Amino acid sequence: MTDLITTAEAASRKGCTRQAIINAITRGDLNAFKLGGTWAVYDDGALAAYEVKETGGRTHRAKEEASDEVSADT
């Protein structure tokens, strides 16, 4: 039987956010099912092979804005 892990554990293993894991589940990139209101991710080959594809988000935009501010100051 395949083990199940939380989305937080999957995110920790892959070095991404929990939301990135949920997005991968909804796209069909990861095998998971919902237990009540919580996703349970199969700890299987799909998770092992999954590569984080998302680069956007607030952190990314904040870095761009900070870079623009430094450029404007010089």
PDB file with SEQRES, HELIX, SHEET and CRYST1 records, atoms N, CA, C and O in Angstrom:
SEQRES   1 A   74  MET THR ASP LEU ILE THR THR ALA GLU ALA ALA SER ARG          
SEQRES   2 A   74  LYS GLY CYS THR ARG GLN ALA ILE ILE ASN ALA ILE THR          
SEQRES   3 A   74  ARG GLY ASP LEU ASN ALA PHE LYS LEU GLY GLY THR TRP          
SEQRES   4 A   74  ALA VAL TYR ASP ASP GLY ALA LEU ALA ALA TYR GLU VAL          
SEQRES   5 A   74  LYS GLU THR GLY GLY ARG THR HIS ARG ALA LYS GLU GLU          
SEQRES   6 A   74  ALA SER ASP GLU VAL SER ALA ASP THR                          
HELIX    1 AA1 THR A    7  LYS A   14  1                                   8    
HELIX    2 AA2 ARG A   18  ARG A   27  1                                  10    
HELIX    3 AA3 GLY A   45  ALA A   49  1                                   5    
HELIX    4 AA4 ARG A   58  ASP A   73  1                                  16    
SHEET    1 AA1 3 LEU A   4  THR A   6  0                                        
SHEET    2 AA1 3 THR A  38  TYR A  42 -1                                        
SHEET    3 AA1 3 ALA A  32  LEU A  35 -1                                        
CRYST1    1.000    1.000    1.000  90.00  90.00  90.00 P 1           1          
ATOM      1  N   MET A   1       0.837  -1.192   0.000  1.00  0.00           N  
ATOM      2  CA  MET A   1       0.000   0.000   0.000  1.00  0.00           C  
ATOM      3  C   MET A   1       0.878   1.251   0.000  1.00  0.00           C  
ATOM      4  O   MET A   1       1.905   1.294   0.677  1.00  0.00           O  
ATOM      5  N   THR A   2       0.476   2.252  -0.751  1.00  0.00           N  
ATOM      6  CA  THR A   2       1.203   3.509  -0.847  1.00  0.00           C  
ATOM      7  C   THR A   2       0.898   4.376   0.369  1.00  0.00           C  
ATOM      8  O   THR A   2      -0.244   4.455   0.821  1.00  0.00           O  
ATOM      9  N   ASP A   3       1.933   5.019   0.889  1.00  0.00           N  
ATOM     10  CA  ASP A   3       1.750   5.919   2.024  1.00  0.00           C  
ATOM     11  C   ASP A   3       1.072   7.209   1.587  1.00  0.00           C  
ATOM     12  O   ASP A   3       1.138   7.602   0.422  1.00  0.00           O  
ATOM     13  N   LEU A   4       0.425   7.853   2.536  1.00  0.00           N  
ATOM     14  CA  LEU A   4      -0.204   9.149   2.307  1.00  0.00           C  
ATOM     15  C   LEU A   4       0.503  10.190   3.150  1.00  0.00           C  
ATOM     16  O   LEU A   4       0.919   9.911   4.275  1.00  0.00           O  
ATOM     17  N   ILE A   5       0.640  11.396   2.605  1.00  0.00           N  
ATOM     18  CA  ILE A   5       1.225  12.500   3.354  1.00  0.00           C  
ATOM     19  C   ILE A   5       0.356  13.738   3.166  1.00  0.00           C  
ATOM     20  O   ILE A   5      -0.492  13.786   2.276  1.00  0.00           O  
ATOM     21  N   THR A   6       0.577  14.726   4.008  1.00  0.00           N  
ATOM     22  CA  THR A   6      -0.172  15.975   3.901  1.00  0.00           C  
ATOM     23  C   THR A   6       0.403  16.844   2.798  1.00  0.00           C  
ATOM     24  O   THR A   6       1.513  16.604   2.324  1.00  0.00           O  
ATOM     25  N   THR A   7      -0.348  17.845   2.395  1.00  0.00           N  
ATOM     26  CA  THR A   7       0.159  18.786   1.402  1.00  0.00           C  
ATOM     27  C   THR A   7       1.340  19.564   1.968  1.00  0.00           C  
ATOM     28  O   THR A   7       2.259  19.918   1.230  1.00  0.00           O  
ATOM     29  N   ALA A   8       1.323  19.832   3.267  1.00  0.00           N  
ATOM     30  CA  ALA A   8       2.450  20.541   3.900  1.00  0.00           C  
ATOM     31  C   ALA A   8       3.720  19.700   3.839  1.00  0.00           C  
ATOM     32  O   ALA A   8       4.796  20.229   3.560  1.00  0.00           O  
ATOM     33  N   GLU A   9       3.611  18.407   4.095  1.00  0.00           N  
ATOM     34  CA  GLU A   9       4.775  17.522   4.018  1.00  0.00           C  
ATOM     35  C   GLU A   9       5.272  17.421   2.581  1.00  0.00           C  
ATOM     36  O   GLU A   9       6.480  17.438   2.343  1.00  0.00           O  
ATOM     37  N   ALA A  10       4.367  17.317   1.633  1.00  0.00           N  
ATOM     38  CA  ALA A  10       4.760  17.254   0.221  1.00  0.00           C  
ATOM     39  C   ALA A  10       5.482  18.543  -0.181  1.00  0.00           C  
ATOM     40  O   ALA A  10       6.488  18.498  -0.889  1.00  0.00           O  
ATOM     41  N   ALA A  11       4.971  19.683   0.267  1.00  0.00           N  
ATOM     42  CA  ALA A  11       5.601  20.972  -0.045  1.00  0.00           C  
ATOM     43  C   ALA A  11       6.993  21.055   0.566  1.00  0.00           C  
ATOM     44  O   ALA A  11       7.925  21.553  -0.065  1.00  0.00           O  
ATOM     45  N   SER A  12       7.131  20.571   1.780  1.00  0.00           N  
ATOM     46  CA  SER A  12       8.431  20.583   2.445  1.00  0.00           C  
ATOM     47  C   SER A  12       9.436  19.739   1.671  1.00  0.00           C  
ATOM     48  O   SER A  12      10.586  20.145   1.500  1.00  0.00           O  
ATOM     49  N   ARG A  13       9.021  18.591   1.212  1.00  0.00           N  
ATOM     50  CA  ARG A  13       9.910  17.700   0.458  1.00  0.00           C  
ATOM     51  C   ARG A  13      10.321  18.296  -0.882  1.00  0.00           C  
ATOM     52  O   ARG A  13      11.453  18.110  -1.327  1.00  0.00           O  
ATOM     53  N   LYS A  14       9.406  19.011  -1.521  1.00  0.00           N  
ATOM     54  CA  LYS A  14       9.674  19.542  -2.852  1.00  0.00           C  
ATOM     55  C   LYS A  14      10.217  20.966  -2.816  1.00  0.00           C  
ATOM     56  O   LYS A  14      10.584  21.503  -3.861  1.00  0.00           O  
ATOM     57  N   GLY A  15      10.277  21.588  -1.651  1.00  0.00           N  
ATOM     58  CA  GLY A  15      10.825  22.938  -1.534  1.00  0.00           C  
ATOM     59  C   GLY A  15       9.942  24.004  -2.142  1.00  0.00           C  
ATOM     60  O   GLY A  15      10.426  24.954  -2.757  1.00  0.00           O  
ATOM     61  N   CYS A  16       8.637  23.838  -1.965  1.00  0.00           N  
ATOM     62  CA  CYS A  16       7.694  24.808  -2.515  1.00  0.00           C  
ATOM     63  C   CYS A  16       6.615  25.096  -1.473  1.00  0.00           C  
ATOM     64  O   CYS A  16       6.696  24.626  -0.339  1.00  0.00           O  
ATOM     65  N   THR A  17       5.621  25.861  -1.861  1.00  0.00           N  
ATOM     66  CA  THR A  17       4.531  26.172  -0.943  1.00  0.00           C  
ATOM     67  C   THR A  17       3.459  25.090  -0.990  1.00  0.00           C  
ATOM     68  O   THR A  17       3.373  24.305  -1.935  1.00  0.00           O  
ATOM     69  N   ARG A  18       2.664  25.077   0.041  1.00  0.00           N  
ATOM     70  CA  ARG A  18       1.524  24.160   0.104  1.00  0.00           C  
ATOM     71  C   ARG A  18       0.561  24.440  -1.053  1.00  0.00           C  
ATOM     72  O   ARG A  18      -0.015  23.519  -1.633  1.00  0.00           O  
ATOM     73  N   GLN A  19       0.396  25.722  -1.377  1.00  0.00           N  
ATOM     74  CA  GLN A  19      -0.513  26.097  -2.469  1.00  0.00           C  
ATOM     75  C   GLN A  19      -0.009  25.562  -3.808  1.00  0.00           C  
ATOM     76  O   GLN A  19      -0.816  25.189  -4.659  1.00  0.00           O  
ATOM     77  N   ALA A  20       1.308  25.517  -4.012  1.00  0.00           N  
ATOM     78  CA  ALA A  20       1.853  24.956  -5.250  1.00  0.00           C  
ATOM     79  C   ALA A  20       1.499  23.475  -5.360  1.00  0.00           C  
ATOM     80  O   ALA A  20       1.219  22.982  -6.453  1.00  0.00           O  
ATOM     81  N   ILE A  21       1.509  22.767  -4.234  1.00  0.00           N  
ATOM     82  CA  ILE A  21       1.134  21.347  -4.235  1.00  0.00           C  
ATOM     83  C   ILE A  21      -0.356  21.203  -4.560  1.00  0.00           C  
ATOM     84  O   ILE A  21      -0.739  20.343  -5.353  1.00  0.00           O  
ATOM     85  N   ILE A  22      -1.186  22.036  -3.953  1.00  0.00           N  
ATOM     86  CA  ILE A  22      -2.629  21.990  -4.225  1.00  0.00           C  
ATOM     87  C   ILE A  22      -2.891  22.295  -5.701  1.00  0.00           C  
ATOM     88  O   ILE A  22      -3.733  21.652  -6.329  1.00  0.00           O  
ATOM     89  N   ASN A  23      -2.175  23.270  -6.250  1.00  0.00           N  
ATOM     90  CA  ASN A  23      -2.329  23.590  -7.671  1.00  0.00           C  
ATOM     91  C   ASN A  23      -1.946  22.398  -8.538  1.00  0.00           C  
ATOM     92  O   ASN A  23      -2.617  22.112  -9.530  1.00  0.00           O  
ATOM     93  N   ALA A  24      -0.873  21.701  -8.174  1.00  0.00           N  
ATOM     94  CA  ALA A  24      -0.442  20.516  -8.922  1.00  0.00           C  
ATOM     95  C   ALA A  24      -1.499  19.419  -8.851  1.00  0.00           C  
ATOM     96  O   ALA A  24      -1.733  18.710  -9.830  1.00  0.00           O  
ATOM     97  N   ILE A  25      -2.133  19.281  -7.692  1.00  0.00           N  
ATOM     98  CA  ILE A  25      -3.202  18.283  -7.542  1.00  0.00           C  
ATOM     99  C   ILE A  25      -4.365  18.624  -8.466  1.00  0.00           C  
ATOM    100  O   ILE A  25      -4.878  17.756  -9.173  1.00  0.00           O  
ATOM    101  N   THR A  26      -4.778  19.888  -8.459  1.00  0.00           N  
ATOM    102  CA  THR A  26      -5.937  20.274  -9.273  1.00  0.00           C  
ATOM    103  C   THR A  26      -5.629  20.184 -10.767  1.00  0.00           C  
ATOM    104  O   THR A  26      -6.536  19.962 -11.569  1.00  0.00           O  
ATOM    105  N   ARG A  27      -4.359  20.353 -11.151  1.00  0.00           N  
ATOM    106  CA  ARG A  27      -3.977  20.176 -12.561  1.00  0.00           C  
ATOM    107  C   ARG A  27      -3.882  18.704 -12.939  1.00  0.00           C  
ATOM    108  O   ARG A  27      -3.863  18.366 -14.123  1.00  0.00           O  
ATOM    109  N   GLY A  28      -3.822  17.833 -11.946  1.00  0.00           N  
ATOM    110  CA  GLY A  28      -3.690  16.417 -12.217  1.00  0.00           C  
ATOM    111  C   GLY A  28      -2.249  15.935 -12.248  1.00  0.00           C  
ATOM    112  O   GLY A  28      -1.981  14.809 -12.666  1.00  0.00           O  
ATOM    113  N   ASP A  29      -1.315  16.779 -11.809  1.00  0.00           N  
ATOM    114  CA  ASP A  29       0.106  16.404 -11.805  1.00  0.00           C  
ATOM    115  C   ASP A  29       0.458  15.479 -10.646  1.00  0.00           C  
ATOM    116  O   ASP A  29       1.422  14.719 -10.736  1.00  0.00           O  
ATOM    117  N   LEU A  30      -0.305  15.530  -9.563  1.00  0.00           N  
ATOM    118  CA  LEU A  30      -0.046  14.680  -8.397  1.00  0.00           C  
ATOM    119  C   LEU A  30      -1.287  13.867  -8.058  1.00  0.00           C  
ATOM    120  O   LEU A  30      -2.415  14.316  -8.260  1.00  0.00           O  
ATOM    121  N   ASN A  31      -1.064  12.670  -7.542  1.00  0.00           N  
ATOM    122  CA  ASN A  31      -2.160  11.796  -7.126  1.00  0.00           C  
ATOM    123  C   ASN A  31      -2.538  12.121  -5.687  1.00  0.00           C  
ATOM    124  O   ASN A  31      -1.689  12.096  -4.795  1.00  0.00           O  
ATOM    125  N   ALA A  32      -3.797  12.423  -5.467  1.00  0.00           N  
ATOM    126  CA  ALA A  32      -4.264  12.776  -4.129  1.00  0.00           C  
ATOM    127  C   ALA A  32      -5.769  12.574  -4.061  1.00  0.00           C  
ATOM    128  O   ALA A  32      -6.434  12.400  -5.083  1.00  0.00           O  
ATOM    129  N   PHE A  33      -6.291  12.599  -2.853  1.00  0.00           N  
ATOM    130  CA  PHE A  33      -7.735  12.595  -2.672  1.00  0.00           C  
ATOM    131  C   PHE A  33      -8.058  13.415  -1.439  1.00  0.00           C  
ATOM    132  O   PHE A  33      -7.193  13.677  -0.603  1.00  0.00           O  
ATOM    133  N   LYS A  34      -9.310  13.811  -1.340  1.00  0.00           N  
ATOM    134  CA  LYS A  34      -9.728  14.683  -0.263  1.00  0.00           C  
ATOM    135  C   LYS A  34     -10.334  13.870   0.869  1.00  0.00           C  
ATOM    136  O   LYS A  34     -11.238  13.062   0.656  1.00  0.00           O  
ATOM    137  N   LEU A  35      -9.832  14.091   2.059  1.00  0.00           N  
ATOM    138  CA  LEU A  35     -10.382  13.506   3.286  1.00  0.00           C  
ATOM    139  C   LEU A  35     -11.067  14.636   4.032  1.00  0.00           C  
ATOM    140  O   LEU A  35     -10.411  15.446   4.686  1.00  0.00           O  
ATOM    141  N   GLY A  36     -12.377  14.689   3.934  1.00  0.00           N  
ATOM    142  CA  GLY A  36     -13.070  15.839   4.510  1.00  0.00           C  
ATOM    143  C   GLY A  36     -12.672  17.080   3.731  1.00  0.00           C  
ATOM    144  O   GLY A  36     -12.906  17.162   2.525  1.00  0.00           O  
ATOM    145  N   GLY A  37     -12.066  18.053   4.420  1.00  0.00           N  
ATOM    146  CA  GLY A  37     -11.612  19.267   3.744  1.00  0.00           C  
ATOM    147  C   GLY A  37     -10.110  19.288   3.523  1.00  0.00           C  
ATOM    148  O   GLY A  37      -9.564  20.330   3.162  1.00  0.00           O  
ATOM    149  N   THR A  38      -9.428  18.171   3.729  1.00  0.00           N  
ATOM    150  CA  THR A  38      -7.977  18.122   3.653  1.00  0.00           C  
ATOM    151  C   THR A  38      -7.521  17.181   2.546  1.00  0.00           C  
ATOM    152  O   THR A  38      -8.065  16.088   2.385  1.00  0.00           O  
ATOM    153  N   TRP A  39      -6.514  17.616   1.780  1.00  0.00           N  
ATOM    154  CA  TRP A  39      -5.946  16.759   0.748  1.00  0.00           C  
ATOM    155  C   TRP A  39      -4.953  15.786   1.356  1.00  0.00           C  
ATOM    156  O   TRP A  39      -4.170  16.154   2.232  1.00  0.00           O  
ATOM    157  N   ALA A  40      -4.983  14.552   0.894  1.00  0.00           N  
ATOM    158  CA  ALA A  40      -4.001  13.529   1.244  1.00  0.00           C  
ATOM    159  C   ALA A  40      -3.278  13.168  -0.045  1.00  0.00           C  
ATOM    160  O   ALA A  40      -3.902  12.734  -1.013  1.00  0.00           O  
ATOM    161  N   VAL A  41      -1.976  13.346  -0.055  1.00  0.00           N  
ATOM    162  CA  VAL A  41      -1.165  13.134  -1.249  1.00  0.00           C  
ATOM    163  C   VAL A  41      -0.529  11.752  -1.177  1.00  0.00           C  
ATOM    164  O   VAL A  41       0.019  11.369  -0.143  1.00  0.00           O  
ATOM    165  N   TYR A  42      -0.601  11.010  -2.269  1.00  0.00           N  
ATOM    166  CA  TYR A  42       0.063   9.714  -2.326  1.00  0.00           C  
ATOM    167  C   TYR A  42       1.568   9.934  -2.415  1.00  0.00           C  
ATOM    168  O   TYR A  42       2.042  10.681  -3.272  1.00  0.00           O  
ATOM    169  N   ASP A  43       2.308   9.290  -1.540  1.00  0.00           N  
ATOM    170  CA  ASP A  43       3.765   9.350  -1.562  1.00  0.00           C  
ATOM    171  C   ASP A  43       4.237   8.288  -2.554  1.00  0.00           C  
ATOM    172  O   ASP A  43       4.617   7.182  -2.171  1.00  0.00           O  
ATOM    173  N   ASP A  44       4.202   8.653  -3.846  1.00  0.00           N  
ATOM    174  CA  ASP A  44       4.467   7.678  -4.907  1.00  0.00           C  
ATOM    175  C   ASP A  44       5.435   8.244  -5.936  1.00  0.00           C  
ATOM    176  O   ASP A  44       6.059   9.283  -5.717  1.00  0.00           O  
ATOM    177  N   GLY A  45       5.548   7.565  -7.032  1.00  0.00           N  
ATOM    178  CA  GLY A  45       6.442   7.988  -8.100  1.00  0.00           C  
ATOM    179  C   GLY A  45       6.095   9.345  -8.675  1.00  0.00           C  
ATOM    180  O   GLY A  45       6.990  10.091  -9.075  1.00  0.00           O  
ATOM    181  N   ALA A  46       4.806   9.685  -8.725  1.00  0.00           N  
ATOM    182  CA  ALA A  46       4.394  10.981  -9.261  1.00  0.00           C  
ATOM    183  C   ALA A  46       4.928  12.109  -8.387  1.00  0.00           C  
ATOM    184  O   ALA A  46       5.384  13.130  -8.902  1.00  0.00           O  
ATOM    185  N   LEU A  47       4.874  11.934  -7.074  1.00  0.00           N  
ATOM    186  CA  LEU A  47       5.416  12.947  -6.171  1.00  0.00           C  
ATOM    187  C   LEU A  47       6.936  13.020  -6.311  1.00  0.00           C  
ATOM    188  O   LEU A  47       7.503  14.112  -6.345  1.00  0.00           O  
ATOM    189  N   ALA A  48       7.591  11.875  -6.390  1.00  0.00           N  
ATOM    190  CA  ALA A  48       9.044  11.849  -6.528  1.00  0.00           C  
ATOM    191  C   ALA A  48       9.485  12.539  -7.822  1.00  0.00           C  
ATOM    192  O   ALA A  48      10.513  13.217  -7.840  1.00  0.00           O  
ATOM    193  N   ALA A  49       8.726  12.374  -8.887  1.00  0.00           N  
ATOM    194  CA  ALA A  49       9.083  12.945 -10.178  1.00  0.00           C  
ATOM    195  C   ALA A  49       8.622  14.388 -10.346  1.00  0.00           C  
ATOM    196  O   ALA A  49       9.083  15.079 -11.254  1.00  0.00           O  
ATOM    197  N   TYR A  50       7.729  14.846  -9.496  1.00  0.00           N  
ATOM    198  CA  TYR A  50       7.157  16.186  -9.641  1.00  0.00           C  
ATOM    199  C   TYR A  50       8.222  17.259  -9.473  1.00  0.00           C  
ATOM    200  O   TYR A  50       8.985  17.243  -8.507  1.00  0.00           O  
ATOM    201  N   GLU A  51       8.270  18.191 -10.420  1.00  0.00           N  
ATOM    202  CA  GLU A  51       9.154  19.342 -10.335  1.00  0.00           C  
ATOM    203  C   GLU A  51       8.288  20.582 -10.253  1.00  0.00           C  
ATOM    204  O   GLU A  51       7.344  20.741 -11.027  1.00  0.00           O  
ATOM    205  N   VAL A  52       8.606  21.452  -9.323  1.00  0.00           N  
ATOM    206  CA  VAL A  52       7.833  22.670  -9.117  1.00  0.00           C  
ATOM    207  C   VAL A  52       7.927  23.524 -10.372  1.00  0.00           C  
ATOM    208  O   VAL A  52       9.020  23.803 -10.865  1.00  0.00           O  
ATOM    209  N   LYS A  53       6.767  23.938 -10.889  1.00  0.00           N  
ATOM    210  CA  LYS A  53       6.712  24.703 -12.127  1.00  0.00           C  
ATOM    211  C   LYS A  53       6.375  26.169 -11.886  1.00  0.00           C  
ATOM    212  O   LYS A  53       6.516  26.999 -12.783  1.00  0.00           O  
ATOM    213  N   GLU A  54       5.935  26.482 -10.685  1.00  0.00           N  
ATOM    214  CA  GLU A  54       5.438  27.823 -10.425  1.00  0.00           C  
ATOM    215  C   GLU A  54       6.549  28.753  -9.984  1.00  0.00           C  
ATOM    216  O   GLU A  54       7.347  28.415  -9.110  1.00  0.00           O  
ATOM    217  N   THR A  55       6.595  29.938 -10.598  1.00  0.00           N  
ATOM    218  CA  THR A  55       7.612  30.915 -10.246  1.00  0.00           C  
ATOM    219  C   THR A  55       7.014  32.246  -9.837  1.00  0.00           C  
ATOM    220  O   THR A  55       7.734  33.150  -9.412  1.00  0.00           O  
ATOM    221  N   GLY A  56       5.711  32.373  -9.962  1.00  0.00           N  
ATOM    222  CA  GLY A  56       5.055  33.636  -9.645  1.00  0.00           C  
ATOM    223  C   GLY A  56       4.809  33.795  -8.165  1.00  0.00           C  
ATOM    224  O   GLY A  56       5.460  33.155  -7.340  1.00  0.00           O  
ATOM    225  N   GLY A  57       3.878  34.640  -7.840  1.00  0.00           N  
ATOM    226  CA  GLY A  57       3.527  34.851  -6.450  1.00  0.00           C  
ATOM    227  C   GLY A  57       4.074  36.153  -5.905  1.00  0.00           C  
ATOM    228  O   GLY A  57       4.843  36.849  -6.568  1.00  0.00           O  
ATOM    229  N   ARG A  58       3.672  36.469  -4.699  1.00  0.00           N  
ATOM    230  CA  ARG A  58       4.052  37.729  -4.087  1.00  0.00           C  
ATOM    231  C   ARG A  58       5.554  37.861  -3.902  1.00  0.00           C  
ATOM    232  O   ARG A  58       6.109  38.936  -4.130  1.00  0.00           O  
ATOM    233  N   THR A  59       6.214  36.799  -3.499  1.00  0.00           N  
ATOM    234  CA  THR A  59       7.646  36.874  -3.268  1.00  0.00           C  
ATOM    235  C   THR A  59       8.368  37.257  -4.557  1.00  0.00           C  
ATOM    236  O   THR A  59       9.262  38.103  -4.550  1.00  0.00           O  
ATOM    237  N   HIS A  60       7.977  36.637  -5.645  1.00  0.00           N  
ATOM    238  CA  HIS A  60       8.593  36.922  -6.948  1.00  0.00           C  
ATOM    239  C   HIS A  60       8.373  38.380  -7.323  1.00  0.00           C  
ATOM    240  O   HIS A  60       9.318  39.051  -7.737  1.00  0.00           O  
ATOM    241  N   ARG A  61       7.151  38.888  -7.191  1.00  0.00           N  
ATOM    242  CA  ARG A  61       6.854  40.272  -7.537  1.00  0.00           C  
ATOM    243  C   ARG A  61       7.592  41.226  -6.614  1.00  0.00           C  
ATOM    244  O   ARG A  61       8.079  42.262  -7.068  1.00  0.00           O  
ATOM    245  N   ALA A  62       7.687  40.906  -5.339  1.00  0.00           N  
ATOM    246  CA  ALA A  62       8.373  41.768  -4.385  1.00  0.00           C  
ATOM    247  C   ALA A  62       9.848  41.892  -4.751  1.00  0.00           C  
ATOM    248  O   ALA A  62      10.413  42.980  -4.640  1.00  0.00           O  
ATOM    249  N   LYS A  63      10.481  40.813  -5.182  1.00  0.00           N  
ATOM    250  CA  LYS A  63      11.884  40.865  -5.593  1.00  0.00           C  
ATOM    251  C   LYS A  63      12.048  41.746  -6.821  1.00  0.00           C  
ATOM    252  O   LYS A  63      13.002  42.519  -6.903  1.00  0.00           O  
ATOM    253  N   GLU A  64      11.130  41.641  -7.775  1.00  0.00           N  
ATOM    254  CA  GLU A  64      11.195  42.469  -8.978  1.00  0.00           C  
ATOM    255  C   GLU A  64      11.078  43.938  -8.618  1.00  0.00           C  
ATOM    256  O   GLU A  64      11.843  44.761  -9.122  1.00  0.00           O  
ATOM    257  N   GLU A  65      10.121  44.284  -7.744  1.00  0.00           N  
ATOM    258  CA  GLU A  65       9.916  45.666  -7.345  1.00  0.00           C  
ATOM    259  C   GLU A  65      11.135  46.198  -6.614  1.00  0.00           C  
ATOM    260  O   GLU A  65      11.534  47.339  -6.846  1.00  0.00           O  
ATOM    261  N   ALA A  66      11.735  45.409  -5.739  1.00  0.00           N  
ATOM    262  CA  ALA A  66      12.924  45.838  -5.022  1.00  0.00           C  
ATOM    263  C   ALA A  66      14.069  46.078  -5.992  1.00  0.00           C  
ATOM    264  O   ALA A  66      14.833  47.028  -5.825  1.00  0.00           O  
ATOM    265  N   SER A  67      14.195  45.230  -6.999  1.00  0.00           N  
ATOM    266  CA  SER A  67      15.228  45.383  -8.018  1.00  0.00           C  
ATOM    267  C   SER A  67      15.010  46.673  -8.805  1.00  0.00           C  
ATOM    268  O   SER A  67      15.968  47.379  -9.118  1.00  0.00           O  
ATOM    269  N   ASP A  68      13.756  46.982  -9.123  1.00  0.00           N  
ATOM    270  CA  ASP A  68      13.432  48.199  -9.856  1.00  0.00           C  
ATOM    271  C   ASP A  68      13.768  49.426  -9.025  1.00  0.00           C  
ATOM    272  O   ASP A  68      14.265  50.417  -9.561  1.00  0.00           O  
ATOM    273  N   GLU A  69      13.505  49.376  -7.718  1.00  0.00           N  
ATOM    274  CA  GLU A  69      13.792  50.508  -6.829  1.00  0.00           C  
ATOM    275  C   GLU A  69      15.293  50.756  -6.750  1.00  0.00           C  
ATOM    276  O   GLU A  69      15.730  51.906  -6.774  1.00  0.00           O  
ATOM    277  N   VAL A  70      16.079  49.704  -6.656  1.00  0.00           N  
ATOM    278  CA  VAL A  70      17.545  49.849  -6.597  1.00  0.00           C  
ATOM    279  C   VAL A  70      18.046  50.463  -7.885  1.00  0.00           C  
ATOM    280  O   VAL A  70      18.917  51.332  -7.855  1.00  0.00           O  
ATOM    281  N   SER A  71      17.515  50.030  -9.014  1.00  0.00           N  
ATOM    282  CA  SER A  71      17.934  50.562 -10.313  1.00  0.00           C  
ATOM    283  C   SER A  71      17.586  52.033 -10.423  1.00  0.00           C  
ATOM    284  O   SER A  71      18.371  52.807 -10.970  1.00  0.00           O  
ATOM    285  N   ALA A  72      16.435  52.436  -9.922  1.00  0.00           N  
ATOM    286  CA  ALA A  72      16.006  53.832  -9.985  1.00  0.00           C  
ATOM    287  C   ALA A  72      16.853  54.723  -9.094  1.00  0.00           C  
ATOM    288  O   ALA A  72      17.036  55.903  -9.394  1.00  0.00           O  
ATOM    289  N   ASP A  73      17.376  54.169  -7.991  1.00  0.00           N  
ATOM    290  CA  ASP A  73      18.172  54.942  -7.047  1.00  0.00           C  
ATOM    291  C   ASP A  73      19.586  55.212  -7.572  1.00  0.00           C  
ATOM    292  O   ASP A  73      20.233  56.172  -7.153  1.00  0.00           O  
ATOM    293  N   THR A  74      20.060  54.372  -8.481  1.00  0.00           N  
ATOM    294  CA  THR A  74      21.447  54.514  -8.933  1.00  0.00           C  
ATOM    295  C   THR A  74      21.572  55.363 -10.156  1.00  0.00           C  
ATOM    296  O   THR A  74      22.679  55.573 -10.652  1.00  0.00           O  
TER     297      THR A  74                                                      
END                                                                             
